[in-house]
Amino acid sequence: MDGISALIERNEVYELAAPARQTVAGVFASPHSGTDYRPEFLAASRLDPVALRRSEDAFVDEIFGAAPRRGAPFLKALFPRAFVDPNREPWELDASMFAGPLPEYVNSRSPRVAAGLGTIARVVANGEEIYARKLDFAEATRRIERYYRPYHTALQGLIDRTRERFGWCFLIDCHSMPSVGGPMDRDPGMRRVDFVLGDCHGASCGSALVETVEAYLVGLGYVVTRNLPYAGGYVTRHYGRPERGIHALQIEVNRALYMDEERIQRRPRLTRLAAEIEGLIAAIAAIDGAELAA
């Protein structure tokens, strides 16, 4: 399938690169590689732009960018994770961040909120506070309605169309992780493996999908674990419905493999890693839906 040209749809929320004819029963998505830092957001933050970028899954869109060439659509958020996080429930908000009381429908008691990493994050990955002053709830509503919901509408549409066409669908949610666990993580100060595969402890996808990914990466010499410290976020939990033929897997790539984590700069090895991930995409694309239903 090499050489398939991609059709690009782009707006202020996301970029969708799709093959002219989808030949693979899957969708790839990167919710955290967006770099569109609006001036008003930067002005509201007490952090410099590089500090804000440490919450990004920087360059993950490049690493998994071969998906359209291999016959599958690739959706990436253009807004940054520090601005609004589409890998959270729509209303996971920390009440301490806001000037007034929050509506009852807001989930302010989740573990993500407690860590400062709700739908509107209070801190960046290293625990530094983002905002110089409290926000109005209207600002959270604006971000969720204008950015978060359109991203999920696009993702849901891709999944629905894929499942309708092929009878089943896999979703690969593409992420990166710091090489050492941060203060907000379950493994603070611990050095991490090369890849973590999150399938919600077997609940979000059939075993053939995670086994295929694990075998391919281990075959390249990488160290791979499942579900620790990341078992899958909101996207994996929400969309993964194996009983309905929708299989979602979160893949976390160790940033030390391909980038300078302090300066947010590519390292030469990124090119090799992207080529290896193209091989992984091909291996996933070869999975028969019947294997996942078994």
N, C-alpha and C positions, 0 to 999 in steps of 0.2 A: 504494500500500500504506500510505499515511499512515493513522494512527489504529489500527493493529493494537495491541492491548493485550499487555503482556508478563506472563508468568508468572515469578515470582521464586522461586528456590530458594537458600537461604542456610544455611551452616553456619560453623564456625570457620575453614575453609580457603578457601572461595571463595563468590562470588555468581554465580549463573547466571540471566541474564535471557533468556527465550526467548519468541518469539511463540506464541500459542495454536496456530497452524498454521504450520510453517516452509514458506516459499514460495521460499526462495533456497538454492542449493546451496553454502552457505558458512558458515563459523564465524569469528567475531571473538574475539580473546582479548587480555587485558592482564595479563601476568604480573608487572609491576613497579609497579602503582599502589596496592598494598595499604598501609593506614595503621594496622593493628592492632598497635601496639607494646606488647607485654606487659610488665608491671612487672618481671618477672624478667630480661628482655632488657635493658631500660633500666638496671637495677641492675648488670648485668655489663659494660656499656659505659662507656668513659671519655669518651664524647662526649655533648654535650647533644642533646635531641630534634631541634632544627632541623638540626644538623650531620648527624645520621643521615638525616634526610629528604632530604638532597641527593643521595642515591642513588636516590630514588624517581623513577618516571615520573609525577610529580604531575599529577593532573587528566586524564590520558589516558583514564581510564574515562568522564569526562564528554565529552571530545572525540569519542569513537567511540560514545557511548551511544545513538545513533539506530539502531544495527543491528537490535534487535528490532522497532522500528517499521517497518523496511524488510524484515522477514521472515526475519532471520537471528539465531541465538543469539549471545549475548555473554557470555563467561566472564571473570571477573576474580579474581585472587588477592586475598585480604584481608590476608594476612601480608606484611610488607615485604621488599623485596629484600635489605636488610642482614641480615635474620634468616635467610633461606634463599632461594636463587635458583633458580627453576624453569627458567630459561633456561641451565642448565648440565647437564652429565652428572650422574647422581645422586651420584657419589662423586668429584668434583673437589675435593680438599682439600689445604690447605697444611700440611705436617707440622710446620712451625715454630709453628703455632697451638695444638698439642695437647700435653698433659702426658706422654703415653706414645706408643709406636710405633703406627703405623697398619697395618691389615690390608693384605695384598698386593694385594687387588682395588682399592684406592684409587688413583686417578690423581692423583699429586702433581707431575707434570711438564708439565702442559698450559700453554699460553701464558696462559690465564685465571688459573690458579693463580699463575704467575710474576708476574702483575700485581696479585696480592692479591685477585682477584675470582672466587674459586671458588664452589662450591655454598654453602659457608659463607664469606662474604667476610671477609678480614682487614682491609680498608680501605674507606672510603667513596670516592666518586668523585674527591675532591680529594687522595686519598692519605693522609688521616689514619687512624691505627690505630683500630680499633673497640674492642678489648677491653683491659681493664686487666690481665688475667692469662690464662694458658693455659686452654683448654677441655679437658674430658674427651671422649674419642671417643663415649662414650654419649650425650652431648648432641647431637652431630652426627647420630647414628643416630636419636635421637628426632625431631629436626626433619625429617629426610628421610622417615622412615616416617609421621609424623603429618601433615605438611603437603605436602611435595614430591610424594610418590607419589599421594595423593588428588587433587591438582590435575591431574596427568598422566592419571590414570585417567578423570577427568571429561572432559578434553580429547580423549583417545583415543575415548571413547564418543561424543562429539559428532561427531567426524570419521567414525567408522564408521557411525553412523546416517544421517548426511547422504549419505555415498557409497552406502549401501544404498538410500536412497530416490530419489536423483537420478541415480545411476550415476557420479558424480564429485563432487569437493568442492574448494573453495578454502579456505585458512586464511589470515587476515590477522592477523599477530602485531603488536600495536600498542605502540609505544614512543615515548619522547621522549629528546632528547639535549641536553646543555649547549650553549650557543651558542658556546663556545670549548673546544677540545680540552683535556682535563686531563692531568696528569702520567702517568696510567696508560694513556692512549690512544695510538693510532697517529699522531695529529696534535696533539701538545702545543702549546698556545699559538695554534693557528690558528683563525680565525673560520670558522664553518660555514655551509653553505647552509641553505635552509628545510626541505627534506625529503631524506632518504636512503632509497632503496629497496634492500633486500637480498634478492637471489634466489640467493645462493651462486654468483654468476657464471654464472647461467643453469641451474644444476643442480636448483633446488628448485621451479620452476614453469614453465609454458609462457610463451612470449614475449608472448602476447596479454594476460595479466594485468598484467605489469609495464608494458607499453606503454600499456594503458588508464589505469592509475594515473598514469603519468608525463604523458601527454597532458592528462589532466584538470587536474592540478596546475599544469603549465606554462601551460595556458589561463587559469588564474586569476592568472598573473603571478608564480608562485613559482619559485625556483631549485631545481632537483632534480638529484641525482646518483644513480648506482647503485653500490652495493657499496663505497664509500669515504667514511668510514672503517669502515662497518659492512656486512659482506656477508651477515649473518644469523647468529643464534646457534644454540644447540642445538635450540631448537624448530623453527626453519626447516629446519635440516639433517636432523633426526630424522624429522619428519613429511612433509616435501616429497618425494613420490614420483610425479613426473609420469607415469612409465610405468604406474603403477597408478591414475591418475586423481585423485591428491591433489596439489594445487598450493599451496605455502606461500610467502608473501611477507612480509617484515618491513618495516614502515614506521616510520621515525624522524622525529619532528617536532621542530624546533628550539624549545626552551623559550622563547626570547626573543620568539617570536610571540605568546605568550599569558600569560606569568607573570613575576613578579618572582623571579628565580632565587635571590637571597640570602635573601629572606624566605619563600619558598615560598607566594606569594600569587597568586591569580588577577588578571589584568588584564582590563579591559573587553572587549578584543578576543577573549577566549576564546569569547564567545557567537557572534561572527561566524565564527570558525574552526570551531566545532562545526557551524554551519549549512552551511559549505562542505564539511566532511567528510561530512555527511549526503548531499550531492550526490555525493560520491565513492563512498559506499557504494552509492547507486543505480546509478552507472555500472558498478561492479564487478558488481552483481547482474544487470545486463543482459547480461553476457558469456555467450555460448553455449559449453557444454562442448566442442562440436565444434571451436571455434576453438582451444582450448587443446590439443586432441589433434592438431591439424594440424602 
